[in-house]
Amino acid sequence: MSNTFGNKYKLTTFGESHGIALGGVIDGCPAGFQIDEEEIQREMRRRRPGQSAIVSHRKEDDFAEFLSGIYEGKTTGVPIGFIIRNQDAISKDYNHLKDVFRPSHADYTYEKKYGWRDHRGGGRTSARETVSRIVGGAIAKQILKPSGIEIYAYVSQVGDIKLEKNYTDLDLMQTETNIVRCPDAEIAEKMIERIEKVRMSGDSIGGIVTGVIKNVPVGLGEPVFDKLHARLGYAMLGINAVKGFEYGSGFQTTNYLGSEHNDIFYTEKNKVRTKTNLSGGIQGGLSNGEDIYFRVAFKPVATIMKEQMTINTSNEEIIMKPKGRHDPCVLPRAVPIVEAMSAMVMLDMLLLSNLQIHHV
């Protein structure tokens, strides 16, 4: 149950962190679209572990093997099946956790719900599951591209280090120029130093990823329960370690009067625009043609390299001694995941609308 995401463009994922492989099936992908598999691998490399000193040192190629649905470089319209084989799982690092409930993990809740759990790297609850979402999002991105829809994400906060600039004042193409994926070089260096300091202390740290979606046609979204912002929030809150989502002016909306918050309409070259964009590109649950922007809050990773008090399956209090390879901060690797989930939402909403999807 609940392993499928989407209405028209559907991704079903399977696999565990320390199993033979992870993978997925994409159903509802329109036929006849050119797919660049190297572009998919590029997106996979952005998420994979071991890519820098400030993320998990697990080494995985994360190569997607396609089993169906793509022939001679084009989508055929049938389900796209794929797998990503695990290569560097060290399950013995988790033997001491077989009967232990790790603080702030899903160990206790999974065992109570199912009566059984895979303790190796968290099993199905591991963020490694998101590797399949990258494939679904990478394909969605390529299908959206001819329609002009562009999707960006970047790290805008690590702990108390904030990138105060608005996304409109940034060159988002600079996001990939540093290992923390912040498009401001000066702030990025401070973020990297903070993460490295936290890592050396054996702790973890959280922060915020900002997402931006450009060139969205007017009218995407489905009232009442599939409002565009609701679907984006659902997508983001389904990512591991996410604790909050806001779009447009978000919680700062409470500081405005209505006269200050309303986005005033005007026309520019026969196109309806808004003078401000506090609505975040969405009004009444539908896209209004302006940029969609949102923020996703990630908690500090629950796995830390410090001893902690907890209990075991016999309800005995014990001291848990950490082992293994873990991210001190998920944000750098979360950026492509936020983009992937955004792309799947936008393609799904486009397919649900009466708007034409352009081929290359």
VOBA-1610 file (N, C-alpha, C; in pm, whole numbers, padded with zeros to 5 digits, always signed):
BEGIN
Met+00084-00119+00000Met+00000+00000+00000Met+00087+00125+00000Ser+00039+00227-00069Ser+00100+00361-00064Ser+00244+00366-00114Asn+00277+00280-00209Asn+00408+00286-00270Asn+00403+00347-00410Thr+00287+00404-00444Thr+00268+00465-00576Thr+00239+00614-00560Phe+00306+00694-00643Phe+00287+00839-00641Phe+00233+00884-00776Gly+00132+00972-00775Gly+00080+01030-00897Gly-00058+00981-00937Asn-00125+01057-01023Asn-00257+01022-01074Asn-00251+00969-01217Lys-00196+01050-01307Lys-00181+01010-01447Lys-00040+00958-01474Tyr+00058+01034-01429Tyr+00198+00991-01437Tyr+00230+00927-01303Lys+00237+00795-01300Lys+00248+00722-01174Lys+00384+00654-01161Leu+00443+00669-01045Leu+00566+00599-01012Leu+00541+00508-00893Thr+00566+00378-00912Thr+00563+00282-00802Thr+00706+00239-00775Thr+00751+00251-00650Thr+00888+00214-00616Thr+00891+00088-00532Phe+01006+00020-00536Phe+01025-00100-00454Phe+01171-00109-00412Gly+01197-00195-00315Gly+01335-00220-00274Gly+01370-00163-00138Glu+01481-00213-00082Glu+01529-00171+00048Glu+01675-00127+00039Ser+01718-00057+00142Ser+01853-00002+00146Ser+01961-00109+00130His+01941-00227+00190His+02041-00332+00186His+01992-00456+00112Gly+01891-00440+00029Gly+01844-00551-00054Gly+01929-00564-00179Ile+01887-00652-00270Ile+01961-00675-00395Ile+01957-00550-00482Ala+01840-00487-00489Ala+01824-00370-00575Ala+01704-00289-00531Leu+01701-00165-00577Leu+01581-00082-00569Leu+01533-00061-00712Gly+01414-00011-00726Gly+01366+00011-00861Gly+01227+00070-00863Gly+01169+00071-00982Gly+01036+00127-00995Gly+00971+00094-01127Val+00844+00126-01134Val+00765+00115-01256Val+00694+00248-01276Ile+00716+00310-01392Ile+00648+00435-01427Ile+00536+00401-01523Asp+00414+00431-01484Asp+00298+00405-01569Asp+00234+00538-01607Gly+00182+00545-01730Gly+00117+00667-01775Gly+00210+00764-01844Cys+00333+00722-01872Cys+00426+00810-01941Cys+00386+00818-02089Pro+00364+00938-02143Pro+00322+00950-02282Pro+00428+00896-02378Ala+00382+00846-02491Ala+00470+00783-02589Ala+00534+00886-02682Gly+00647+00846-02741Gly+00709+00925-02846Gly+00805+01032-02801Phe+00839+01035-02673Phe+00932+01136-02623Phe+01074+01082-02623Gln+01166+01163-02673Gln+01307+01127-02674Gln+01361+01131-02532Ile+01428+01025-02490Ile+01483+01017-02355Ile+01634+01002-02363Asp+01705+01092-02297Asp+01850+01088-02289Asp+01888+01015-02159Glu+01934+00891-02171Glu+01965+00813-02051Glu+02085+00869-01976Glu+02178+00932-02046Glu+02291+00994-01978Glu+02245+01110-01890Glu+02142+01181-01934Glu+02087+01289-01852Glu+02025+01232-01724Ile+01963+01115-01736Ile+01909+01049-01617Ile+02022+01013-01522Gln+02133+00959-01577Gln+02247+00923-01493Gln+02309+01045-01428Arg+02307+01158-01496Arg+02359+01281-01437Arg+02278+01319-01313Glu+02147+01306-01323Glu+02061+01334-01207Glu+02088+01234-01095Met+02114+01109-01131Met+02143+01007-01030Met+02273+01039-00957Arg+02372+01089-01031Arg+02500+01123-00968Arg+02485+01238-00870Arg+02390+01326-00894Arg+02367+01437-00803Arg+02314+01389-00667Arg+02243+01277-00664Arg+02185+01226-00540Arg+02270+01121-00471Arg+02357+01054-00546Arg+02424+00936-00492Arg+02514+00970-00373Pro+02536+00873-00283Pro+02628+00895-00171Pro+02773+00895-00219Gly+02863+00938-00132Gly+03004+00934-00163Gly+03054+01041-00257Gln+02971+01142-00287Gln+03009+01242-00386Gln+03095+01354-00329Ser+03100+01368-00195Ser+03182+01471-00135Ser+03208+01436+00012Ala+03291+01518+00075Ala+03329+01493+00215Ala+03216+01521+00313Ile+03111+01592+00270Ile+03007+01632+00366Ile+02880+01546+00354Val+02890+01432+00283Val+02777+01340+00274Val+02824+01200+00311Ser+02731+01105+00313Ser+02763+00966+00344Ser+02874+00915+00253His+02964+00834+00308His+03076+00780+00231His+03045+00645+00167Arg+02920+00602+00175Arg+02880+00480+00103Arg+02905+00502-00046Lys+02960+00403-00114Lys+02994+00415-00255Lys+02895+00334-00341Glu+02816+00405-00417Glu+02720+00341-00507Glu+02726+00408-00644Asp+02729+00326-00750Asp+02724+00382-00885Asp+02587+00438-00917Asp+02482+00378-00856Asp+02344+00420-00880Asp+02313+00427-01030Phe+02340+00317-01097Phe+02315+00308-01240Phe+02177+00249-01264Ala+02094+00321-01336Ala+01957+00274-01365Ala+01957+00183-01487Glu+01913+00060-01468Glu+01899-00035-01579Glu+01751-00036-01621Phe+01724+00000-01746Phe+01586+00005-01794Phe+01546-00130-01854Leu+01432-00179-01811Leu+01385-00311-01851Leu+01276-00305-01956Ser+01206-00193-01963Ser+01095-00181-02058Ser+01055-00035-02073Gly+00976-00007-02175Gly+00915+00125-02190Gly+00993+00226-02268Ile+01121+00197-02298Ile+01203+00287-02380Ile+01267+00204-02490Tyr+01242+00241-02613Tyr+01297+00167-02727Tyr+01353+00265-02828Glu+01476+00240-02869Glu+01547+00327-02962Glu+01544+00473-02915Gly+01558+00487-02782Gly+01569+00620-02723Gly+01439+00694-02703Lys+01325+00630-02728Lys+01196+00697-02713Lys+01102+00617-02623Thr+01016+00692-02552Thr+00915+00626-02471Thr+00813+00558-02562Thr+00769+00439-02522Thr+00676+00363-02606Thr+00532+00373-02559Gly+00512+00427-02439Gly+00376+00437-02386Gly+00342+00325-02290Val+00422+00219-02289Val+00399+00108-02195Val+00476+00138-02066Pro+00448+00065-01956Pro+00519+00093-01831Pro+00671+00087-01847Ile+00737+00185-01786Ile+00883+00190-01787Ile+00932+00123-01659Gly+00997+00009-01675Gly+01050-00063-01560Gly+01200-00042-01549Phe+01251-00029-01426Phe+01394-00008-01407Phe+01438-00059-01270Ile+01567-00089-01259Ile+01624-00128-01131Ile+01756-00055-01111Ile+01793-00037-00985Ile+01922+00019-00945Ile+01980-00078-00843Arg+02087-00145-00879Arg+02143-00248-00792Arg+02225-00186-00678Asn+02209-00242-00558Asn+02293-00203-00445Asn+02429-00271-00459Gln+02536-00196-00436Gln+02671-00250-00453Gln+02758-00239-00328Asp+02726-00147-00238Asp+02816-00121-00126Asp+02743-00122+00008Ala+02646-00209+00020Ala+02576-00223+00148Ala+02661-00306+00244Ile+02688-00253+00362Ile+02764-00327+00464Ile+02667-00356+00579Ser+02594-00464+00564Ser+02484-00494+00657Ser+02532-00523+00799Lys+02655-00574+00813Lys+02705-00607+00947Lys+02714-00484+01037Asp+02722-00365+00975Asp+02727-00242+01055Asp+02598-00222+01135Tyr+02493-00297+01098Tyr+02362-00278+01162Tyr+02321-00396+01250Asn+02411-00496+01265Asn+02376-00614+01344Asn+02339-00578+01487His+02406-00477+01542His+02381-00440+01682His+02249-00367+01700Leu+02180-00337+01588Leu+02054-00264+01597Leu+01931-00354+01576Lys+01953-00483+01563Lys+01842-00573+01532Lys+01730-00565+01635Asp+01766-00549+01760Asp+01666-00544+01867Asp+01664-00409+01937Val+01706-00304+01865Val+01716-00170+01924Val+01624-00074+01850Phe+01558+00013+01925Phe+01476+00118+01866Phe+01558+00248+01865Arg+01605+00288+01749Arg+01687+00409+01739Arg+01601+00535+01761Pro+01651+00632+01835Pro+01574+00755+01859Pro+01539+00826+01728Ser+01414+00869+01715Ser+01363+00946+01602Ser+01366+00872+01469His+01385+00741+01471His+01376+00659+01350His+01241+00590+01344Ala+01220+00513+01239Ala+01093+00443+01221Ala+01096+00301+01280Asp+01202+00266+01352Asp+01215+00130+01405Asp+01095+00089+01490Tyr+01062+00171+01587Tyr+00953+00137+01680Tyr+00819+00134+01608Thr+00791+00237+01529Thr+00659+00244+01464Thr+00640+00133+01360Tyr+00746+00100+01287Tyr+00735-00009+01189Tyr+00714-00143+01258Glu+00787-00167+01367Glu+00773-00295+01436Glu+00633-00308+01495Lys+00577-00200+01545Lys+00442-00206+01601Lys+00337-00222+01492Lys+00358-00160+01378Lys+00261-00169+01269Lys+00263-00305+01201Tyr+00385-00355+01171Tyr+00397-00478+01091Tyr+00436-00601+01171Gly+00486-00579+01295Gly+00530-00693+01374Gly+00665-00745+01328Trp+00731-00670+01240Trp+00858-00715+01182Trp+00920-00595+01111Arg+01051-00591+01105Arg+01118-00482+01032Arg+01254-00528+00983Asp+01301-00461+00880Asp+01435-00483+00827Asp+01526-00379+00891His+01611-00424+00980His+01695-00331+01056His+01818-00285+00977Arg+01845-00348+00863Arg+01967-00316+00786Arg+01952-00181+00715Gly+02012-00081+00770Gly+02006+00052+00709Gly+01868+00112+00707Gly+01779+00059+00787Gly+01642+00111+00790Gly+01549+00045+00690Gly+01604-00044+00606Gly+01517-00115+00512Gly+01445-00021+00418Arg+01314-00034+00413Arg+01231+00047+00324Arg+01222+00192+00370Thr+01249+00219+00498Thr+01238+00355+00550Thr+01361+00439+00518Ser+01465+00377+00466Ser+01588+00449+00435Ser+01565+00550+00323Ala+01637+00661+00331Ala+01630+00761+00224Ala+01687+00708+00093Arg+01748+00592+00096Arg+01798+00531-00028Arg+01682+00500-00122Glu+01562+00485-00069Glu+01444+00461-00154Glu+01425+00573-00256Thr+01472+00694-00222Thr+01449+00808-00311Thr+01526+00798-00442Val+01619+00703-00453Val+01693+00688-00579Val+01597+00657-00694Ser+01490+00585-00666Ser+01391+00553-00769Ser+01311+00677-00809Arg+01292+00768-00715Arg+01220+00892-00746Arg+01301+00980-00841Ile+01434+00972-00829Ile+01518+01049-00919Ile+01495+01006-01064Val+01481+00877-01087Val+01455+00827-01223Val+01322+00880-01274Gly+01217+00867-01190Gly+01086+00916-01230Gly+01087+01065-01258Gly+01159+01141-01175Gly+01166+01286-01194Gly+01251+01325-01312Ala+01359+01251-01337Ala+01447+01283-01450Ala+01375+01264-01583Ile+01294+01161-01592Ile+01216+01139-01714Ile+01109+01247-01727Ala+01044+01280-01616Ala+00942+01386-01619Ala+01002+01518-01662Lys+01122+01550-01614Lys+01189+01674-01654Lys+01207+01681-01805Gln+01249+01568-01864Gln+01275+01567-02008Gln+01147+01583-02089Ile+01037+01531-02036Ile+00909+01544-02106Ile+00855+01686-02092Leu+00885+01751-01980Leu+00840+01888-01957Leu+00922+01990-02035Lys+01044+01957-02066Lys+01136+02053-02126Lys+01083+02118-02254Pro+01027+02042-02351Pro+00977+02108-02472Pro+00864+02207-02446Ser+00794+02191-02332Ser+00688+02285-02295Ser+00743+02408-02225Gly+00874+02411-02202Gly+00939+02529-02144Gly+00941+02533-01993Ile+00884+02432-01925Ile+00879+02432-01779Ile+01017+02398-01724Glu+01071+02486-01639Glu+01203+02468-01580Glu+01191+02452-01429Ile+01268+02360-01375Ile+01260+02329-01232Ile+01398+02340-01169Tyr+01407+02416-01060Tyr+01533+02437-00989Tyr+01511+02415-00839Ala+01618+02373-00772Ala+01617+02370-00626Ala+01759+02400-00579Tyr+01770+02454-00460Tyr+01902+02486-00405Tyr+01893+02493-00254Val+02007+02478-00188Val+02013+02488-00042Val+02015+02635-00004Ser+01918+02677+00075Ser+01908+02817+00115Ser+01934+02839+00263Gln+01947+02729+00339Gln+01977+02744+00482Gln+02036+02615+00535Val+02139+02627+00616Val+02197+02515+00692Val+02209+02562+00836Gly+02133+02501+00926Gly+02131+02549+01064Gly+02087+02694+01067Asp+02168+02779+01127Asp+02133+02922+01134Asp+02202+03004+01025Ile+02268+02939+00931Ile+02332+03009+00820Ile+02232+03019+00705Lys+02186+03141+00675Lys+02078+03161+00579Lys+02126+03238+00457Leu+02076+03198+00343Leu+02093+03276+00221Leu+01975+03372+00215Glu+01998+03497+00245Glu+01891+03595+00259Glu+01839+03645+00124Lys+01916+03628+00017Lys+01875+03680-00113Lys+01753+03606-00167Asn+01668+03680-00237Asn+01555+03621-00306Asn+01607+03542-00426Tyr+01534+03437-00464Tyr+01579+03355-00577Tyr+01593+03437-00705Thr+01516+03545-00717Thr+01523+03628-00837Thr+01655+03705-00847Asp+01728+03715-00735Asp+01856+03786-00733Asp+01974+03690-00744Leu+01946+03563-00770Leu+02050+03461-00776Leu+02064+03406-00918Asp+02184+03358-00949Asp+02205+03282-01072Asp+02192+03135-01034Leu+02076+03078-01060Leu+02049+02941-01017Leu+02136+02840-01089Met+02199+02880-01199Met+02291+02791-01269Met+02420+02769-01190Gln+02441+02848-01084Gln+02560+02833-01000Gln+02541+02729-00889Thr+02422+02671-00880Thr+02393+02576-00772Thr+02489+02459-00771Glu+02525+02409-00887Glu+02609+02290-00896Glu+02758+02320-00889Thr+02796+02444-00860Thr+02938+02480-00858Thr+03005+02453-00724Asn+02930+02407-00625Asn+02990+02373-00495Asn+02918+02253-00436Ile+02981+02188-00340Ile+02931+02060-00290Ile+02807+02071-00202Val+02776+02191-00154Val+02656+02205-00071Val+02534+02244-00153Arg+02555+02281-00280Arg+02450+02318-00375Arg+02375+02445-00330Cys+02454+02547-00299Cys+02401+02680-00271Cys+02455+02774-00379Pro+02369+02850-00448Pro+02415+02931-00561Pro+02487+03060-00523Asp+02518+03080-00396Asp+02595+03195-00351Asp+02726+03141-00293Ala+02839+03168-00359Ala+02967+03109-00322Ala+03008+03142-00180Glu+02986+03265-00137Glu+03028+03307-00002Glu+02949+03234+00105Ile+02817+03229+00089Ile+02731+03160+00186Ile+02757+03010+00180Ala+02782+02958+00061Ala+02809+02814+00044Ala+02930+02773+00127Glu+03035+02853+00125Glu+03156+02820+00200Glu+03128+02814+00350Lys+03046+02906+00398Lys+03009+02904+00540Lys+02926+02781+00573Met+02836+02742+00483Met+02755+02622+00504Met+02842+02497+00510Ile+02938+02488+00418Ile+03026+02372+00413Ile+03108+02361+00541Glu+03160+02473+00588Glu+03238+02476+00713Glu+03152+02431+00831Arg+03027+02476+00831Arg+02937+02438+00943Arg+02907+02289+00940Ile+02879+02234+00821Ile+02849+02091+00810Ile+02970+02008+00851Glu+03089+02050+00805Glu+03211+01976+00838Glu+03237+01979+00989Lys+03213+02090+01054Lys+03231+02099+01198Lys+03134+02007+01271Val+03010+02005+01224Val+02909+01916+01284Val+02947+01771+01263Arg+02994+01739+01141Arg+03034+01601+01111Arg+03146+01555+01202Met+03246+01640+01223Met+03359+01604+01308Met+03318+01580+01452Ser+03211+01646+01495Ser+03163+01629+01632Ser+03074+01506+01647Gly+03043+01440+01533Gly+02958+01322+01539Gly+02810+01352+01539Asp+02774+01476+01510Asp+02634+01517+01515Asp+02579+01538+01373Ser+02460+01593+01363Ser+02399+01621+01233Ser+02331+01757+01239Ile+02292+01809+01122Ile+02233+01942+01115Ile+02130+01946+01002Gly+02027+02027+01019Gly+01921+02039+00919Gly+01926+02172+00847Gly+01819+02203+00775Gly+01814+02328+00701Gly+01699+02332+00603Ile+01712+02413+00499Ile+01602+02437+00405Ile+01650+02426+00261Val+01568+02363+00178Val+01587+02363+00033Val+01476+02447-00028Thr+01514+02541-00114Thr+01416+02623-00185Thr+01396+02568-00325Gly+01270+02561-00367Gly+01237+02514-00501Gly+01175+02625-00584Val+01206+02626-00714Val+01153+02726-00806Val+01110+02656-00934Ile+00988+02686-00981Ile+00937+02630-01106Ile+00897+02745-01197Lys+00958+02752-01314Lys+00937+02864-01405Lys+00860+02822-01531Asn+00797+02922-01593Asn+00727+02905-01722Asn+00612+02805-01714Val+00538+02813-01604Val+00424+02723-01584Val+00301+02782-01652Pro+00230+02706-01734Pro+00109+02759-01796Pro+00001+02786-01691Val-00090+02875-01723Val-00199+02909-01631Val-00298+02793-01624Gly-00343+02763-01505Gly-00453+02668-01488Gly-00417+02529-01445Leu-00291+02502-01411Leu-00256+02369-01363Leu-00301+02353-01218Gly-00359+02239-01189Gly-00415+02213-01057Gly-00559+02166-01072Glu-00608+02093-00973Glu-00743+02037-00980Glu-00817+02063-00851Pro-00912+02158-00851Pro-00992+02180-00730Pro-01076+02055-00703Val-01111+02017-00584Val-01083+02094-00464Val-00965+02032-00387Phe-00953+01902-00392Phe-00855+01835-00308Phe-00722+01809-00376Asp-00711+01843-00502Asp-00584+01829-00573Asp-00532+01965-00618Lys-00549+02065-00531Lys-00490+02196-00559Lys-00341+02179-00585Leu-00286+02261-00671Leu-00145+02247-00709Leu-00052+02256-00588His-00078+02352-00500His+00010+02364-00384His-00007+02246-00288Ala-00128+02189-00285Ala-00150+02072-00200Ala-00073+01952-00252Arg-00069+01936-00386Arg+00005+01825-00445Arg+00155+01843-00425Leu+00202+01967-00437Leu+00345+01992-00412Leu+00379+01965-00266Gly+00293+02010-00175Gly+00316+01985-00033Gly+00316+01837-00001Tyr+00223+01763-00060Tyr+00215+01617-00042Tyr+00343+01551-00090Ala+00393+01596-00206Ala+00515+01540-00263Ala+00635+01566-00173Met+00647+01688-00125Met+00764+01724-00045Met+00760+01659+00093Leu+00643+01653+00153Leu+00632+01595+00287Leu+00650+01444+00285Gly+00649+01386+00166Gly+00676+01242+00152Gly+00823+01210+00138Ile+00909+01313+00138Ile+01054+01292+00131Ile+01106+01269+00273Asn+01197+01175+00288Asn+01255+01145+00419Asn+01313+01271+00483Ala+01292+01287+00611Ala+01348+01394+00696Ala+01281+01529+00676Val+01179+01539+00591Val+01111+01667+00572Val+01014+01692+00688Lys+01020+01811+00744Lys+00934+01847+00857Lys+00842+01965+00828Gly+00860+02030+00714Gly+00775+02145+00685Gly+00779+02185+00539Phe+00668+02249+00494Phe+00657+02296+00356Phe+00579+02428+00357Glu+00627+02525+00280Glu+00552+02648+00262Glu+00577+02700+00120Tyr+00479+02768+00064Tyr+00496+02823-00070Tyr+00458+02970-00069Gly+00509+03045-00168Gly+00483+03188-00171Gly+00530+03254-00043Ser+00451+03343+00011Ser+00489+03412+00135Ser+00478+03322+00258Gly+00418+03205+00243Gly+00417+03105+00349Gly+00368+03157+00483Phe+00440+03120+00588Phe+00399+03160+00723Phe+00417+03309+00747Gln+00498+03375+00665Gln+00513+03520+00678Gln+00385+03594+00637Thr+00294+03521+00570Thr+00166+03579+00531Thr+00093+03641+00650Thr+00113+03583+00767Thr+00043+03629+00887Thr+00084+03770+00929Asn+00195+03820+00875Asn+00242+03954+00911Asn+00185+04064+00822Tyr+00108+04025+00718Tyr+00057+04122+00622Tyr-00088+04158+00649Leu-00128+04275+00602Leu-00269+04309+00585Leu-00310+04265+00445Gly-00438+04249+00424Gly-00486+04209+00293Gly-00443+04306+00184Ser-00447+04435+00216Ser-00408+04537+00119Ser-00260+04529+00083Glu-00181+04471+00173Glu-00037+04458+00148Glu-00005+04327+00075His-00088+04226+00098His-00056+04092+00049His-00113+04064-00089Asn-00217+04133-00128Asn-00279+04105-00258Asn-00183+04132-00373Asp-00176+04038-00468Asp-00094+04055-00588Asp-00177+04127-00694Ile-00140+04249-00725Ile-00217+04332-00817Ile-00191+04291-00962Phe-00300+04273-01038Phe-00288+04234-01179Phe-00256+04354-01268Tyr-00184+04326-01376Tyr-00164+04423-01483Tyr-00136+04345-01611Thr-00132+04411-01723Thr-00104+04342-01849Thr+00031+04387-01904Glu+00102+04291-01960Glu+00233+04316-02020Glu+00239+04241-02152Lys+00239+04316-02263Lys+00240+04256-02397Lys+00125+04157-02412Asn+00007+04202-02371Asn-00117+04124-02379Asn-00117+03999-02290Lys-00025+03994-02196Lys-00020+03883-02101Lys-00054+03934-01962Val-00141+03862-01891Val-00179+03901-01755Val-00066+03864-01660Arg-00020+03962-01583Arg+00087+03942-01485Arg+00042+03996-01350Thr+00123+03970-01246Thr+00099+04030-01115Thr+00221+04111-01077Lys+00198+04229-01015Lys+00308+04319-00979Lys+00396+04259-00871Thr+00337+04183-00782Thr+00411+04108-00681Thr+00375+03961-00697Asn+00445+03874-00626Asn+00415+03731-00637Asn+00416+03665-00500Leu+00345+03727-00406Leu+00335+03669-00273Leu+00252+03542-00274Ser+00172+03524-00379Ser+00092+03401-00393Ser+00179+03282-00432Gly+00302+03307-00472Gly+00389+03197-00510Gly+00347+03127-00637Gly+00286+03203-00728Gly+00249+03147-00857Gly+00125+03059-00856Ile+00055+03054-00743Ile-00064+02968-00730Ile-00175+03047-00663Gln-00292+03053-00726Gln-00409+03120-00669Gln-00531+03032-00688Gly-00605+03012-00580Gly-00721+02923-00587Gly-00683+02779-00615Gly-00557+02744-00586Gly-00511+02608-00610Gly-00464+02583-00752Leu-00469+02689-00838Leu-00429+02676-00978Leu-00310+02767-01007Ser-00223+02724-01098Ser-00111+02808-01137Ser-00163+02932-01208Asn-00097+03047-01183Asn-00143+03172-01246Asn-00043+03225-01350Gly+00060+03146-01380Gly+00156+03185-01481Gly+00283+03248-01428Glu+00281+03292-01301Glu+00401+03346-01239Glu+00488+03231-01187Asp+00611+03263-01149Asp+00699+03160-01092Asp+00636+03098-00968Ile+00650+02967-00958Ile+00611+02897-00836Ile+00737+02881-00751Tyr+00730+02922-00626Tyr+00846+02903-00539Tyr+00801+02855-00402Phe+00883+02774-00340Phe+00847+02712-00212Phe+00972+02676-00134Arg+00951+02645-00008Arg+01063+02608+00081Arg+01029+02479+00153Val+01130+02393+00165Val+01113+02261+00226Val+01212+02249+00342Ala+01161+02227+00462Ala+01245+02218+00582Ala+01284+02073+00610Phe+01414+02049+00627Phe+01466+01916+00658Phe+01522+01916+00800Lys+01489+01813+00875Lys+01540+01802+01012Lys+01686+01754+01011Pro+01756+01768+01124Pro+01887+01703+01135Pro+01868+01552+01123Val+01957+01486+01052Val+01948+01341+01034Val+01941+01274+01170Ala+01852+01175+01185Ala+01834+01110+01314Ala+01955+01024+01353Thr+02024+00969+01254Thr+02142+00887+01284Thr+02261+00977+01308Ile+02313+00975+01429Ile+02432+01053+01463Ile+02537+00960+01521Met+02663+01005+01517Met+02773+00921+01565Met+02807+00953+01710Lys+02704+00965+01791Lys+02720+00986+01934Lys+02642+00878+02009Glu+02690+00840+02126Glu+02615+00744+02207Glu+02487+00810+02256Gln+02377+00731+02253Gln+02248+00783+02298Gln+02175+00678+02381Met+02095+00726+02473Met+02009+00637+02550Met+01887+00601+02465Thr+01845+00475+02473Thr+01724+00433+02405Thr+01672+00307+02474Ile+01581+00235+02409Ile+01533+00107+02463Ile+01544+00000+02355Asn+01541-00126+02396Asn+01541-00236+02301Asn+01402-00297+02294Thr+01389-00404+02218Thr+01257-00466+02197Thr+01201-00529+02324Ser+01285-00543+02426Ser+01239-00594+02556Ser+01206-00481+02653Asn+01203-00357+02597Asn+01174-00236+02676Asn+01279-00207+02782Glu+01400-00254+02761Glu+01510-00227+02853Glu+01585-00103+02807Glu+01620-00016+02898Glu+01700+00102+02863Glu+01844+00060+02838Ile+01898+00107+02727Ile+02035+00071+02690Ile+02105+00195+02635Ile+02236+00185+02622Ile+02314+00288+02554Ile+02345+00238+02413Met+02303+00313+02313Met+02325+00274+02174Met+02456+00334+02125Lys+02545+00247+02076Lys+02674+00291+02023Lys+02668+00290+01871Pro+02691+00404+01807Pro+02671+00416+01662Pro+02781+00351+01579Lys+02743+00306+01460Lys+02835+00255+01359Lys+02781+00296+01223Gly+02859+00270+01117Gly+02808+00290+00981Gly+02848+00422+00919Arg+02793+00445+00798Arg+02824+00564+00719Arg+02696+00642+00695His+02695+00766+00740His+02570+00842+00737His+02596+00988+00699Asp+02492+01053+00650Asp+02502+01195+00612Asp+02495+01282+00737Pro+02590+01373+00757Pro+02575+01469+00866Pro+02470+01574+00833Cys+02439+01588+00702Cys+02337+01683+00657Cys+02282+01631+00524Val+02151+01616+00514Val+02092+01559+00393Val+02075+01660+00281Leu+02089+01788+00312Leu+02049+01893+00217Leu+02115+01885+00080Pro+02249+01866+00069Pro+02309+01862-00064Pro+02249+01754-00154Arg+02221+01637-00098Arg+02165+01527-00176Arg+02013+01537-00190Ala+01951+01623-00108Ala+01806+01641-00116Ala+01765+01732-00231Val+01856+01818-00277Val+01824+01912-00384Val+01768+01841-00508Pro+01835+01738-00563Pro+01778+01671-00680Pro+01649+01595-00651Ile+01631+01555-00525Ile+01506+01485-00489Ile+01389+01583-00492Val+01410+01703-00439Val+01307+01806-00444Val+01272+01839-00589Glu+01373+01848-00675Glu+01347+01874-00817Glu+01270+01760-00880Ala+01307+01636-00848Ala+01241+01520-00907Ala+01094+01513-00869Met+01064+01535-00741Met+00925+01531-00697Met+00846+01645-00760Ser+00908+01762-00774Ser+00841+01875-00839Ser+00808+01842-00984Ala+00904+01781-01054Ala+00882+01747-01195Ala+00768+01649-01212Met+00761+01550-01122Met+00652+01451-01134Met+00517+01514-01106Val+00512+01606-01010Val+00386+01676-00982Val+00344+01758-01103Met+00438+01832-01161Met+00403+01920-01273Met+00360+01841-01396Leu+00427+01730-01425Leu+00385+01649-01540Leu+00250+01585-01513Asp+00229+01539-01392Asp+00099+01481-01356Asp-00013+01582-01374Met+00009+01706-01326Met-00092+01810-01339Met-00114+01849-01486Leu-00007+01847-01564Leu-00018+01879-01706Leu-00100+01773-01779Leu-00078+01647-01744Leu-00153+01538-01806Leu-00300+01541-01764Leu-00327+01589-01642Leu-00465+01598-01595Leu-00540+01715-01659Ser-00465+01812-01711Ser-00527+01928-01773Ser-00559+01899-01920Asn-00618+01995-01985Asn-00648+01982-02128Asn-00541+02047-02215Leu-00428+02082-02152Leu-00321+02147-02225Leu-00236+02045-02299Gln-00189+02082-02415Gln-00109+01992-02498Gln+00034+01986-02446Ile+00089+01864-02444Ile+00229+01846-02409Ile+00309+01843-02537His+00406+01931-02547His+00483+01944-02670His+00593+01839-02680His+00610+01782-02799His+00722+01695-02829His+00838+01781-02879Val+00959+01724-02873Val+01075+01793-02927Val+01059+01809-03077
//
